[in-house]
């Protein structure tokens, strides 16, 4: 199987596993963030304004549909459903890794479908290992440019997925020189750095803050575990070693709320990882993130069709508005000033990493 066919197969596997298997982390850290109820909100529900600006783009709510897929026919249908929902409700959207279409241009339509919709913020996506292995800075720039042009993106997300690469059979584990590559690309392109389930340490955030990156998507622990995804893939082909690695590192990572709180001190922050509903979106804003990124929660509705995807997203926004009402927050800025109770393992992480 050649590289492009292998990439297509892997993407199909990921969609199938994420939509049919339990791939979530065993603990969701958003449950450690409690908002304090205000019995007399002193606002009318109709006054609540969920709008905000992010990266110079106007969004109707602090939500970005996180990049999930592309590169397959099923991925095209999912992206079309999500793109319509993002356009109708005016929230941001990213796509999954565009490596497949860069290697095989006939697959670009599964990403280009976003061009058909009026999405206020579009995030292209390229993997860190591919940039490291590009061979030259010129080639890396070509890949980034192709990815952005493919969907007429506002920014390019360089995604970090080294846990997944370490446990998957065909993983690419070269990381030497990545930070200098990100530093240089951020000078020439509007770059954000995105983790994919393991979060970002204060040290990494501090390092990135000294570059010209536009922001981060912390992609923390608590949601979909790509180690779990690779566990199922390895089980299916009888790769005992890789299955064991996937199981061992199932819950590896830094909690999303912790990474988001630290990152928000330095630049615009998307808090992806374990966001299940509008209350979690509110929690993300309260810990400092500009927006919450939602992925797995929207996958099944998107597979079902565009109406289901939009209905799910509408319900999430309504849940956010209820959380804002019950904390007396007329707008997103007021919500961000709410002082939450932080308990459990998340508090332990904060005490270890931040204080």
N, C-alpha and C positions, 0 to 999 in steps of 0.2 A: 504494500500500500504506500503510495507516494505521500509527501508531506501534506499537500492540500487536501487529499482525500482523508488522511488521518485526522486533520483538523476538523473537517466536516463531521466525521464519525464521532469525535470527542464532543463536539457541540450538541449533536443529536442525543448522545448519551446524557449529557448534563441536563438538557430539557426534560428528558424522560425520567431521570432519577429525581430531579428537584420537584417534579409534579406528581410523583407517585410514591416516593419513599420519605421516611422521616430523616431529614438531613439537618435539623435544627440543633443548635447547641443545647446542652442539658440545663442551662441556667440562662434566663433572660435578665440582664442587669437593669433594664428599664423599670422593672418592678421594685427596684431599690430607690427610685426617685418618686417621692410623694409630694403632690401639690397640696397646699393648705387651703381648705375650703373657706370661702367668704360668704357667710349667710346673707349678707346684705350687699350685693354687688354694686348697687347704685349706678347701673347702666341698664339700658334696654337691649334686649337680645338683638334687635334689628340694627343697633348702632355698631355692632362688632365688625371690624374691618380686618380681614386676614391678609391683606396685600403687603408686599414688600418688594424691594429691589435687591437683586443679587447679580454680581458681576455686570452691572450696568443694565440688567434686563428686568422688566416689570413682571412679577408673578402674582397670581391671584391668591396664593397661599404658600406658606413656607414648606413646599414639597417639591422634590425632584424624583421622578421615576428613575431609579438606578438602572444602569446598563445591565442587561441580562443575556441578550442573545443576538443572533444574526448569523449569516453564513450558511443557512439551510432554508428549505422551503417552509418548514414549520416556524423557523425563526422569523421569516418575513411576515407571516400571518400574525405572530405575536407582536412584532414591532409595529405593524399597521394598527392593530387594536389599541396598543398603548399610545401610539402617536395621535390617534384620533381623540382619545381621552385627554391627553396632555394639551392638545389644541383646543378642544371644547371647554376645558376647565382652566386653561392658561397656567399650567405648571410646567416646570422644567422636565427634560428627559435626556437620558444618555442611552447609548447602545452598548452591546457587548463588544468584546475584543474584535477589532476589524482585521485582524491578521489574515483570516480566511479569504476575505475579498481582496486584500493587498496581494496575496499569493496567487489568487485565481479570480480575475476580474469579473468573470461571469456570475460570481456570487454577490457582486456589489448591490444588486437590486434589493437584497434582503435588508440592507441598511438605507439605501437611497429612498426607500418608501417614506422616510421622515420628511423629505422635501415636499411631499404633497400636502403637508399640514402646517398650519400657522402656530408653531411651537415657540414660545417666547425665549427659551434657553435650551440650546442643543449642545450636548457634550459628546465629542468623538472619543475614541478609546483605542489605545495601543499598549501592548504589554511591555513591561520593563525588560524582561529577558530578550525580547525581539530587538529592542534598542541596543542592548549590550552586545548582541550578536550581529549587529548591522554591518560591522566591518569598517565603517567610516562614518564620520559625522554627516557627510553629504548624503549618504544613503539613509541615515536615520531621519534627516530632515525631509527627504523625499517621502518616506513612509508616513511621517506626521502630516505633511502637506496633503498626501493622498487621502488619508483618513478624514481630515477636516473637510476637504472638498467633497468627499463622498456624500456627506449629509449636510453640507453648508453649515458647519458647526461654529458655535461661538467660542468654544474652548476645546482643548485636547486634554483628556485625562490619561496620564501615564499610570497604568495600574500595576500595583505591587501584589504578586501572588506567589511568593516563594514557598510558603507552606504547601500550597497545592502542587507546585512544581516538584517539591522534595518528595512528595508521597505518590505522585502519579507515575505510571510505568514509562511514559514518554516525556517526563519532566525535563525542563531545561534549567539547570541550576547555576548558571553563570551570572554573577552579580557584581563582579569586580569592575569598577569604573562607572557604575550606574549613577552615583551622585554627581560626578562631574558631567555626565551626559545630560542629566536633568538640569543642572545649572546652566549649561550652554543652550539647551533647547528653550529654557524659560526666557532667555534674552531675545530669541527670534520668534517665539510662538506664545500665545496665551495658554500657559500650562497650569493645570491643577494636578496634584498627586493624589492617587486614590488607592487605599488598601482594599482588600477583598475578604475581610473577615477576621483579621488578626489585630487590627488597631494600630495606633502609632504611639511610640514612646515620646516622653518629653524631650529626650535627646534628639530624636529625628526631627520633631517639630521645630526645635530650636535651630537645627541645621538648615532646614528648608526655609525658615524665616529669614535667613541671611541671603537667600537667592531671590530671584525675581518671579517666583511662582505666584500665581494669582490667588491660590487658596488650596484647600485640601478636602478630600472626602475621606474621613478617618476609617471607614469600613471596619468597625470594631467587632469584637467577640460578643456573642449573644443571639445571633441570628443564624442564617445558613452557614454551615460548616463545610467548606470545600474539601476538608480532610475527610468528612463523612461521605461526600459525593464520590471521592476517589476510592474510599473503602468499598462502596457498592460496585464500582467499576472493576476493581481488582478482584473482588469476590466472583464476579460474573465470569472472568476469564481464568480463574483458578490461580491467581498470583498471590500466594500466601504471604510473602514478605510485604508486598505493598498493601495488602488488606490489613495486615497487622499495624503497619505504620499509620494508615488512615484511622484505625480504631484508637491507637495510642494518642494521637494528636487531635482527636475529635474536638476537644474543648480548648485548644491552645489559643491564646491571644489576650489582648488588653481590652477591657470592656469599652463599648462604644461611648457611654456617657463620660467616662474618664478621659479618653482621647479627645472627645469633642470639647470638653471644658478647657483642656490645656490648649488645644489648637486655636480656639476662639479668641485667645489672648493675643494672637499674632496675625491672623488673617481670616477672610471669609471661610466658613466651615460648613460642610455638609455632613450630617451625622447619619451614616448608613450602618445597619447591623442590628437586626432584631426589632425593627419598627413594625408594629402589627396593626396599629389603629391611630385615630386622631389624638387620643390621650398621649400616646408615645411621641407623636409629633410635637405636642405641647411640651412634653418633658424635654425633648431635644432642644427646643428654643429656650427653655428655662435654664438648662445647664450651659447655655452659651452659643449653641449652633445657630447659624442663620436659617438653615433649612434641615429637614429630615429627608433622608433618601429611603425610598421604599422599593423593594424588589420582590421577594418571594410571595408576599401577601397579594401581589397583583398578577402573579404568573398564572394561576388556575383560571381566574376570570378572563385574562387575556386569551388563553387557549380556547375558552368557551366562546369568546367573540367580543366585538367592540362595545356592545351594549352592556355586557357584564363588567367589562373593565371600567367603563365610565361610571356605572352604578356603584361599584366598590370604591372608586376614588371619591365620588360625591359623599358617600357615607363617612369616609375618613375625614373629609373636610368638615362635615357636620359635627362629628365627634370633637374635632379640634375647637370648633366654635363653642360647644358646650363647656369644654374645659376652660376656655377663655372667659365665658360668662360666669362660671362658678369661682373664678379667681378675680373677678372684677376687672378683667383686662379688655379694654376697648379696642386695642390694636396689638400688633406683634411686638412693638417696642415695650409696651406696658407688660406684656406677658414675659418678656425677657428679663424684666426687673423683679419678677416674683422670686422669693427666697424659699426654695424647697427643703424638704427633709430628705437627707441622704442616709441610707441605712445599709445593713448587710454587707456582702462582699464588695460592693461598690465603694462603700465608705472605707473599707480596708485598703482597697487599691488607691484611693485618693490620699489616704494617710501615708502610704508607702511611697507613692510616686510624686506627690505634689507638695505635701507639707514637710 
